[in-house]
Amino acid sequence: MKDIKIKRQYAPSDRVFDIVSFFFLALVVVICVYPFWNIFIISINDATDAIRGGIYFLPRKLSLASYKDILTRSTFLHSILVTVLRTAVGTPLAVLATTALAYVLSRQELLWKKPITILFVFTMYFGGGLVPYYMVLKNLNMLNHFVVFIFPNLISVYNMILVRSYIEGMPQELFESSKIDGANDLIIFTRIILPLSKPIIMTIALFVAIMHWNSWFDAYLYTNSQSLKVMQSVLVEILNQYQTAAANQTANRVGQSVTPDSIRMAATMVATIPIIMVYPFIQKYFVKGIMLGAVKS
């Protein structure tokens, strides 16, 4: 038999809608992508030439002096290692702790489930303040230690609610049959919950990784050791340095063609590109996870 191809008939109104949708989405893409592209081409353009303006789509005079100024600093290279280590250690630990807590709070047989959940949600709206929080970390001997980046950020109530809602959407018969077969909660969590929760786990992993990668304020507050400075805090120091006229004169004397704007653009790219490169690998999980995890609350 010959394959019968059915040609879809478009009404004139459907064609108009498709055309309008195409141009609208193209406009959204341009609005979202172009600012980032403009920052990139200015960062690789000669800084003194960029002052003239008129750089829109391509660099006019190629120069990597701004990147060289940032990347050749020993303090910055060490801060990258601290940030990478913080993200690599903090993200899986936070995901594991959040998922485990979400599984416990999703169980119907948990005693005082509702009051415990309310206590967690309460912390989303009310806190003790910065000074009491600082004193707690000090009494726990976490100040000026790498663990101050990890343990205070293990649990996110928002992420926990997403995972708990996702788990509650799973068939209850799956857990009942597992318990009949002799599985305990640890086996259920490791062999059933974790494999089936991959979309929502990858979603909160992205949230946590971005939080660790972009964090800098906690490094200022809870550490005073240069060896614990994260990348973002060093970039802030570099930006502050180049805001002064003295720093600009010093840079010109040593022959570095950089300006505060060029340093700012290069710093933005250095801080943004690595985390953006991760997103395409987990995009397929992100949309599905955030939608399924938000069905219940």
N, C-alpha and C positions, 0 to 999 in steps of 0.2 A: 504493500500500500504506500502511496505517496504521502509524504508529510504535508499536512494542510496547515499553511501559515495564515494565522488570523491577524489581519492588519487592524490595529486600533484606530477607531475613528475619533478625531478630535473636533469638538465643537469650537466655533470661533471664540467663545468666551473662555474655553480652556486654554487655547493658544495665547490669548491676551494675558491670562493669569500666569502662564509659564514664563512669558517674556518679562512681565513685571517682576516676578519672583527672581528670575535670573539676574536682572539688573540691580534689584534690591540687595541680593546676596553678594553680588560683585562689589557693590558700594560698601557693604559691611566689611568685606575682606580688605578692601583698599584702606578703609578707615582704621582697621585693626593692625594691618601689616605695615603700612607705609611709615608710621612714626618709628617703628622698630628699625626699618630699613634705613630711614634717614639718620637715626642715631649711629648705625653701623658705618655708613659711608662718611659721616663726619669724623668718626673715630679713626678711620684709616686715611683721612685727608690731612695734608700739611696744616698744622694748627694756625700758623700765621696767615696762610691763604684762606682758611675757613672763616677768619674774621670778616672777610669781604662779603660773605654771604653768597647766595645764589647757588648753593649746592642742594640739588633736589633728588636726582636719581643715580648719579655716578660721581665718584670722587674726581676732583679736578687735578689734584696733585697728590699722588700716592705717597703716604708716609706712615710708618709704624712707630714713630718716636714715642707716642703716648703709651702704647702697649709695652714698649721697651722700658720706659720709665717705671711702669708699675711692676712688670714681671721680673725685673732684675733686682728688685729689693729683696734682701734676705728675709726680712720680717714678713713680707707678703708671701713668699714661698712657704715659709713655715706655717703661716696662718691658713694656707690652702690645705696643708696636711691636717691641721686641727679640725677644720671644717669638714673635710672628707671623712675623717675618723669619727667625728661627732655624728654625721649623717649615717655612716655605715653601721655604727653601733646603736645609736638611738632609735633609728627607724624600725629594725626588726624587733627590738625589745618592746618598744611602744605598741607595735602591732600585736605582738603576742599577748602582752598584758591587757590591752583593750579588748581583744577578741575573747580572752579567757573570762574577763569580767562580764562581757556581753552575754556569753553562754550561760553563766551562772544566773544572771538576772532575767534570762529568757525562760528559765524553767518554772513551770507552773507550781511545782511542789516546793519551791523555795519558801521558807517561813518568812513572814513580814516582807514579802517581795515589794509591795507597793510603798511602804514607808522607807525602805532602803533606796528605792528608785527616786523617791522624792528628795531624799538627802543629797543624792548625787546631782539631781537637777537644780537643787537649791544653790549649789556652788557655781552654777553657770551665771546666776544673777547677782549673787552677793559674795563678797570676799572680805578677808580681814584687813586688806590694805598692804601697801608695799613694805612699810616698816615692820609690821608683825611677821610678814613673810620672810623678810631678810633675817629677823631674829631667829626664826625657826631654822632656817638653813645654817645660821651660825651655830646654834646649839647642836645641830646634827653634824657639825664639823665638815660641811660640804663646801664652804667658801674656799676659793683658791685651789680647788680640786676639779679634775675633769668630770667627776660624777655629778657636779652641779648642773652640767648640761644635759644629763641623761635622766636621772631619777625624778626630778620635779616635772618632767614632761612625759612620763610614762603613760599617764591616763588622760585622755581627752573625753569629756562627757558627751560632747557632740558626736565624736566618732563612735563612742560606745553605743549611743542610741541608734546610729545607722546600722551597726553590726547586729545589735539585738533585734531590731526590726527585721533584718534580713533572715536571721535565724528563726524568728517566730513565724516567718512565712514558709518555712520548710514543713513538709508533711510530718505530723506527730507520730504517724504509724511507723516512720523510719526509726525513731528513737525507741518506740515501744518494742519493735521487733528485735532491735539490737540488744535491749536489756533482757529480753526473753532468751536470746542466745548467750547470755552471760557477760555482755560487755558492761564495764563500769563507765563512769563519767569521763575518766581520763581517756579511755579507748574511744569513746564516742567523739570526744573533742578532737583528738588527734587524727582519727581515721575517717571520720564522717564530716564533722563541722568544718575543719580546715580545708579539706579538698573541695567541698561543695561551696565554700564561701570565698572562693578565689576572686570573683569580681569585686565584692565589697572590700576584701582585704587589700587588693591592689589599689582601690580607690583611697582608702584611709592611709595606705603606705605613701601614696603621692602627697596627701595633705601633710603628713608628718615629715616627709623628706624635705618638702618645700619650707616648712617651718624651721627645721634645723639648719637648712642651707642659708636661709635669709636672716636668721637670728643674729643680733649683734648687741642689743641693749642689755641682755643678761650678762654678756661678757664684761660690759662696763660696770655693771652693778656688783657682780659677785666674784670677780677676779681682778687682781691688780698685777698679775704676773704676765710678762710679755710672751712667755711660752704658751700661754693659754688664750691668746688673742685669736679670735676667729677672723676669717677673711673679710666679712662685712665690716667689722670694727676697724680693721686696718685700712680698708678702702675709705671709710669715713675720715680717718685721720689724714689720709693722703689728700682727700678733697678739701679738708679744712686747711691743710698746709698750703695748697695752691690758691686759696682764696685771698691770701695776703700778698701785698705788693712786693714784700721782701723775697718771698719764695719765687715769685715770677722773675725778679731780677737775677736771683741766684741761678735759676734754670737757664736764663738766656746767657749768662756768663760762661756756663759750662758747655754751651753749644747745643742744648736740648731745645728743639722747636716744639714746645708744649705750652698750653694755656690752661686755665681752670676749666674752660668748656671742653677742650679736647680730653683732658684727664677725666672729667665727669662722664663723657661719652664712652671712653675706653673702659672705665670702671664699671659702667652699666653693662657693657657687653661681657666683660669677664665674669661678672656675677650672675648674668642671666643665661648665657648660652649653655653651660653644662646642665642646668636643670631642665631647660627646654629640650635638650637632646634625649632626655629620659622619657618625656611624655609620649612620643610616637609608639614606644614599645608597650605602653600600658593603656593606650587610648581605647582599645577594644573592650577593656575591662571597666574603664572609667565611667562611660555613659550608662552601661548596664548596671553597674554597682550602685551608682548614686541614685538611679531611678528606683531600683528594687528596694534599696535600703531605706528610702524615704516614703514607702507606701504606708507604713505604720509608724506610730510614735508611742 
